[in-house]
Amino acid sequence: MSFSRFIALTTLLASTLGNAVGQVRPAPVAASHPQLDTVVQRLGAALMRQPGRVGLSVGITRNGRTSFYHFGTTEKGKSQVATPHTVYEIGSISKTFISLLLAHAVLEKRVDLDDDIRKYLPEAYPNLAFGSQPIRLVHLANMTSRLPNNLPENLFQAANPDSVAFRAVKILRSYAKQNFLADLHQARLDTIPGLLPRHSNVATQLLAYILESVYQTSYADLLARYVNQPLHLAGATDTGPNATGYDGKGHPMPPLTMATALAAGGLRYSAADMVKYLQYQLAAPDKAVTLTQQPAWGRLDDEAIGFNWNPDQMVDSQRRLQHSGGTFGYASYCALYPERQFGIVLLANESD
């Protein structure tokens, strides 16, 4: 049983249930749908029987009504089951948040998607172009910048594979913006930006630094202003109910909380927060959300990328947008079906 199979089977069932999806945990005011509850509980139990599984939270929204399901524990050796407010690292799903901030900046006419990114950098970067073709802002959001995946580029090199996460976290703790911008001079593009997609945490972090420069404030402030406060997302706190993250061997992993990792993969939210975020994406109440969901590379009927969303078209011509994430100790997945007003998120505190 994999995340993808869990998603596929749950979505197939939920799409046939009309509006009758209620709340499972905490104790519901409205009645839950027995068929959905039974299937999700069965699938969740099957997933948790696999070796290495620790805990899993599932959030579902359909037509504005929510369901939450929880399996396993928030920490190995303890019997504490998660709640809708238990916090997990969401990994690369974080990239959709910075892309939403970019969309706001475009609509506020602070930036243009076709801008050469070097316009916003403090010094010359002749390497951030291939021939005469520069990296443009849109390329940072649609994964076609051709920038390397990580800086420093040896971030995940270690003699002992089990020590990679701890070595990377140690490096990132002292890896400030000036270090990032210095190492950015060494990046080399292998083809024209905008031509082919490639995963790049560097592109996302660079976008965060650019927006900080444009707005003259921190990424954390922008996130609070445009996302957390309007959507009433609690996010993570040092004293909150945070799940402990583990690798596939059951080893506890260090948290990814450094400023240089937040925009690309370090945001932390609960299932309750993520369901609110999915409901916001489904409602698309403003042009910024709509902009992020449109293909910025490719075509829906073939292969497409939005503003870090992966949109496609199902056999019934309805849209799906999805994203997954993984950090040293967590795994995540979310999917949106706008025409069905259906969304689902899975958050696990193990990374295998």
C-alpha positions as CSV (number, residue, x, y, z in Angstrom):
1,M,0.0,0.0,0.0
2,S,1.5,3.3,-1.1
3,F,0.5,6.9,-0.7
4,S,-0.5,7.1,-4.4
5,R,-2.7,4.0,-4.1
6,F,-4.3,5.3,-0.9
7,I,-5.1,8.6,-2.7
8,A,-6.5,6.9,-5.8
9,L,-8.8,4.6,-3.9
10,T,-10.0,7.2,-1.4
11,T,-10.6,9.8,-4.2
12,L,-12.5,7.2,-6.3
13,L,-14.8,6.5,-3.4
14,A,-15.3,10.1,-2.3
15,S,-16.1,11.2,-5.8
16,T,-19.2,9.0,-5.7
17,L,-20.6,10.1,-2.4
18,G,-22.2,13.4,-3.3
19,N,-22.0,15.9,-0.4
20,A,-22.3,13.4,2.4
21,V,-18.8,13.7,3.9
22,G,-18.7,14.6,7.6
23,Q,-16.1,15.0,10.3
24,V,-14.5,12.0,12.0
25,R,-12.1,13.5,14.5
26,P,-12.5,15.3,16.8
27,A,-16.0,14.1,17.7
28,P,-18.3,15.2,14.9
29,V,-21.3,17.5,15.2
30,A,-22.4,16.4,11.7
31,A,-22.6,12.7,10.9
32,S,-19.7,11.1,9.0
33,H,-20.3,9.0,5.9
34,P,-19.9,5.3,7.0
35,Q,-18.7,4.1,3.6
36,L,-15.9,6.7,3.3
37,D,-14.9,6.1,7.0
38,T,-14.7,2.3,6.5
39,V,-12.6,2.5,3.4
40,V,-10.2,5.1,4.7
41,Q,-9.8,3.3,8.0
42,R,-9.1,0.0,6.1
43,L,-6.6,1.7,3.7
44,G,-4.9,3.5,6.6
45,A,-4.5,0.4,8.6
46,A,-3.0,-1.4,5.6
47,L,-0.5,1.4,5.0
48,M,0.5,1.4,8.7
49,R,1.2,-2.4,8.6
50,Q,4.2,-1.8,6.4
51,P,7.6,-1.8,8.0
52,G,8.9,1.5,9.3
53,R,5.5,3.4,9.4
54,V,5.1,5.6,12.4
55,G,2.1,7.9,12.1
56,L,-0.3,9.3,9.4
57,S,-2.9,12.0,9.3
58,V,-5.4,12.3,6.5
59,G,-7.5,15.4,5.8
60,I,-10.3,15.4,3.3
61,T,-12.5,18.3,2.1
62,R,-15.5,18.0,-0.2
63,N,-17.9,20.8,-0.9
64,G,-16.6,22.6,2.2
65,R,-17.1,19.7,4.6
66,T,-14.1,18.1,6.3
67,S,-13.0,14.7,7.5
68,F,-9.9,13.8,9.5
69,Y,-8.4,10.4,10.1
70,H,-5.3,9.5,12.2
71,F,-3.2,6.3,12.4
72,G,-0.2,5.2,14.4
73,T,1.5,7.6,16.8
74,T,3.2,11.0,16.9
75,E,6.3,9.5,18.4
76,K,7.7,5.9,18.5
77,G,7.3,4.1,21.8
78,K,4.4,6.3,22.8
79,S,0.6,5.9,22.3
80,Q,-0.2,9.5,21.5
81,V,-2.4,9.5,18.4
82,A,-2.3,12.6,16.2
83,T,-5.1,15.2,16.2
84,P,-6.1,17.5,13.3
85,H,-3.8,20.1,15.0
86,T,-0.6,17.9,15.1
87,V,2.1,19.6,13.0
88,Y,4.2,17.9,10.3
89,E,6.8,19.2,7.9
90,I,5.1,19.4,4.5
91,G,8.3,19.3,2.4
92,S,8.1,20.5,-1.2
93,I,4.4,21.4,-0.9
94,S,5.9,24.5,0.7
95,K,6.8,25.5,-2.9
96,T,3.2,26.2,-3.7
97,F,3.1,28.8,-0.9
98,I,6.0,30.9,-2.3
99,S,4.4,30.6,-5.7
100,L,1.3,32.1,-4.3
101,L,3.3,35.0,-3.0
102,L,4.8,35.5,-6.5
103,A,1.3,35.6,-8.0
104,H,0.3,38.4,-5.6
105,A,3.4,40.3,-6.5
106,V,2.5,40.0,-10.2
107,L,-1.0,41.1,-9.7
108,E,0.2,44.1,-7.6
109,K,2.5,45.0,-10.5
110,R,5.6,44.8,-8.3
111,V,7.1,42.3,-10.7
112,D,6.6,40.8,-14.2
113,L,6.8,37.1,-14.8
114,D,9.1,37.7,-17.8
115,D,11.6,39.8,-15.8
116,D,15.2,38.7,-15.9
117,I,15.8,37.5,-12.4
118,R,19.2,39.3,-12.4
119,K,17.2,42.6,-12.2
120,Y,16.6,41.8,-8.5
121,L,20.0,40.5,-7.5
122,P,22.6,42.7,-5.8
123,E,25.5,42.0,-8.2
124,A,26.2,40.7,-11.7
125,Y,25.5,37.0,-12.4
126,P,26.4,36.3,-16.1
127,N,26.1,32.6,-15.3
128,L,22.3,32.9,-14.8
129,A,21.7,32.7,-18.5
130,F,22.2,30.2,-21.3
131,G,23.7,32.1,-24.2
132,S,21.4,35.1,-24.5
133,Q,18.5,33.5,-22.7
134,P,18.2,34.5,-19.0
135,I,16.4,32.8,-16.2
136,R,13.1,34.7,-15.9
137,L,10.8,34.9,-12.8
138,V,8.3,32.4,-14.2
139,H,11.1,29.8,-14.6
140,L,11.7,29.9,-10.8
141,A,8.0,28.9,-10.3
142,N,7.5,26.4,-13.1
143,M,10.6,24.4,-12.4
144,T,12.3,25.2,-15.6
145,S,15.2,27.4,-14.4
146,R,17.8,24.6,-14.8
147,L,19.4,25.8,-11.5
148,P,20.9,23.0,-9.4
149,N,18.8,21.2,-6.9
150,N,20.7,22.4,-3.8
151,L,23.3,24.9,-2.6
152,P,25.9,24.2,-1.5
153,E,26.0,21.5,-4.2
154,N,27.7,19.0,-1.9
155,L,25.0,19.4,0.7
156,F,24.0,15.7,0.7
157,Q,27.5,14.2,0.4
158,A,28.6,12.1,3.3
159,A,30.7,8.9,3.8
160,N,28.0,7.4,6.0
161,P,24.5,7.5,4.4
162,D,22.9,7.5,7.9
163,S,24.6,10.8,8.7
164,V,23.6,12.7,5.6
165,A,20.6,14.4,7.2
166,F,22.6,15.5,10.3
167,R,25.4,16.8,8.2
168,A,23.1,18.7,5.9
169,V,21.2,20.3,8.8
170,K,24.6,21.3,10.4
171,I,25.6,23.0,7.2
172,L,22.3,24.8,6.7
173,R,22.2,26.2,10.3
174,S,25.2,28.4,9.4
175,Y,24.3,28.9,5.7
176,A,23.0,32.4,5.4
177,K,21.7,34.4,2.5
178,Q,25.2,35.8,1.7
179,N,26.5,32.2,1.5
180,F,23.7,31.3,-0.9
181,L,24.3,34.3,-3.1
182,A,28.1,33.6,-3.2
183,D,27.6,30.0,-4.2
184,L,25.0,31.1,-6.8
185,H,27.9,32.4,-8.9
186,Q,29.0,28.7,-9.4
187,A,25.7,27.5,-10.8
188,R,25.8,26.5,-14.5
189,L,22.8,26.0,-16.8
190,D,22.8,23.0,-19.1
191,T,20.1,24.3,-21.5
192,I,17.8,27.3,-22.2
193,P,15.7,28.2,-19.2
194,G,12.0,27.5,-19.8
195,L,12.7,24.5,-22.1
196,L,12.7,21.5,-19.7
197,P,11.6,21.0,-16.1
198,R,14.0,20.0,-13.3
199,H,13.4,20.0,-9.6
200,S,15.3,22.8,-7.9
201,N,15.2,23.8,-4.3
202,V,17.6,26.6,-5.3
203,A,15.1,28.2,-7.6
204,T,12.5,28.3,-4.9
205,Q,14.8,29.8,-2.3
206,L,16.1,32.3,-4.8
207,L,12.4,33.3,-5.5
208,A,12.0,33.9,-1.7
209,Y,15.0,36.1,-1.6
210,I,13.8,38.1,-4.6
211,L,10.4,38.7,-3.1
212,E,12.0,39.8,0.2
213,S,13.9,42.4,-1.8
214,V,10.9,43.5,-3.7
215,Y,8.7,43.9,-0.6
216,Q,11.6,44.9,1.7
217,T,10.5,42.5,4.4
218,S,11.1,38.9,5.4
219,Y,9.6,35.8,3.8
220,A,8.0,34.9,7.2
221,D,6.3,38.3,7.1
222,L,5.0,37.8,3.6
223,L,3.7,34.3,4.4
224,A,1.9,35.7,7.4
225,R,0.4,38.6,5.5
226,Y,-0.8,36.8,2.4
227,V,-1.5,33.2,3.7
228,N,-1.4,32.4,7.4
229,Q,-3.4,35.4,8.6
230,P,-6.1,35.5,5.9
231,L,-6.6,31.7,6.0
232,H,-6.3,31.5,9.9
233,L,-3.5,29.0,9.7
234,A,-1.8,28.2,13.0
235,G,1.4,26.8,11.5
236,A,4.1,25.4,13.8
237,T,5.1,26.6,17.3
238,D,7.9,25.4,19.5
239,T,5.3,24.4,22.2
240,G,2.7,23.0,19.8
241,P,1.8,19.4,19.2
242,N,4.5,18.5,16.7
243,A,5.0,15.0,15.4
244,T,8.5,13.6,15.7
245,G,10.0,12.7,12.3
246,Y,11.8,9.4,11.4
247,D,13.6,8.0,8.5
248,G,12.7,4.6,6.9
249,K,14.9,2.8,9.4
250,G,13.1,4.3,12.4
251,H,15.8,6.7,13.3
252,P,14.6,10.1,14.6
253,M,15.6,12.9,12.2
254,P,16.6,16.5,12.8
255,P,13.9,19.1,12.0
256,L,14.3,21.3,8.9
257,T,13.7,24.7,10.4
258,M,16.5,26.8,9.0
259,A,15.5,30.0,7.2
260,T,17.4,28.9,4.0
261,A,15.1,25.8,3.7
262,L,11.7,27.2,4.6
263,A,10.4,28.3,1.2
264,A,11.7,25.2,-0.6
265,G,10.6,22.6,1.8
266,G,10.6,23.5,5.5
267,L,7.1,24.8,6.2
268,R,5.2,23.0,9.0
269,Y,1.5,22.7,9.2
270,S,-1.2,20.5,10.6
271,A,-3.9,18.5,8.7
272,A,-6.4,21.1,9.9
273,D,-4.2,23.9,8.4
274,M,-3.7,22.1,5.2
275,V,-7.4,21.4,4.7
276,K,-8.0,25.1,5.0
277,Y,-5.3,25.7,2.4
278,L,-6.9,23.2,0.1
279,Q,-10.3,24.7,0.6
280,Y,-8.8,28.1,-0.3
281,Q,-7.3,26.7,-3.4
282,L,-10.5,25.0,-4.4
283,A,-12.6,28.2,-3.9
284,A,-10.0,30.2,-5.9
285,P,-11.4,33.5,-4.4
286,D,-8.9,35.8,-6.1
287,K,-6.9,36.0,-9.3
288,A,-3.6,35.1,-7.5
289,V,-4.9,31.5,-6.8
290,T,-6.2,31.2,-10.3
291,L,-2.8,32.3,-11.7
292,T,-0.9,29.7,-9.7
293,Q,-3.1,26.9,-11.0
294,Q,-2.8,27.6,-14.7
295,P,-0.2,25.8,-16.7
296,A,3.0,27.9,-16.9
297,W,4.8,25.1,-18.9
298,G,3.3,22.4,-21.1
299,R,-0.3,21.4,-21.6
300,L,-3.0,19.9,-19.4
301,D,-3.7,17.1,-21.9
302,D,-0.1,16.1,-22.0
303,E,2.3,17.3,-19.2
304,A,2.1,20.6,-17.5
305,I,3.4,22.6,-14.5
306,G,1.7,25.5,-12.9
307,F,3.3,27.7,-10.2
308,N,4.9,24.6,-8.6
309,W,1.5,22.8,-8.9
310,N,1.4,19.7,-11.1
311,P,-1.9,20.0,-13.0
312,D,-3.3,17.5,-15.3
313,Q,-6.6,16.5,-17.0
314,M,-8.5,13.3,-16.1
315,V,-10.4,11.1,-18.5
316,D,-13.6,13.1,-17.8
317,S,-11.7,16.4,-18.8
318,Q,-11.8,17.6,-15.2
319,R,-8.7,19.1,-13.6
320,R,-6.5,17.7,-10.9
321,L,-3.7,19.6,-9.2
322,Q,-1.2,17.7,-7.0
323,H,2.1,18.0,-5.1
324,S,4.2,15.8,-2.9
325,G,6.9,16.5,-0.4
326,G,9.6,14.8,1.6
327,T,12.1,15.9,4.2
328,F,14.5,13.9,6.4
329,G,11.7,12.7,8.7
330,Y,8.4,13.4,6.9
331,A,6.4,12.6,3.8
332,S,3.4,14.5,2.4
333,Y,1.0,14.5,-0.5
334,C,-2.0,16.7,-1.5
335,A,-4.4,16.7,-4.4
336,L,-7.1,19.0,-5.6
337,Y,-10.1,18.3,-7.9
338,P,-11.6,21.8,-8.5
339,E,-14.7,20.7,-10.5
340,R,-15.5,18.1,-7.8
341,Q,-14.7,20.5,-5.0
342,F,-12.7,17.7,-3.5
343,G,-9.2,17.8,-1.8
344,I,-7.1,15.4,0.2
345,V,-3.9,15.7,2.1
346,L,-1.7,13.0,3.7
347,L,0.9,13.8,6.3
348,A,3.3,11.2,7.7
349,N,6.1,11.5,10.3
350,E,8.4,9.1,8.5
351,S,10.2,9.7,5.2
352,D,10.4,6.3,3.6
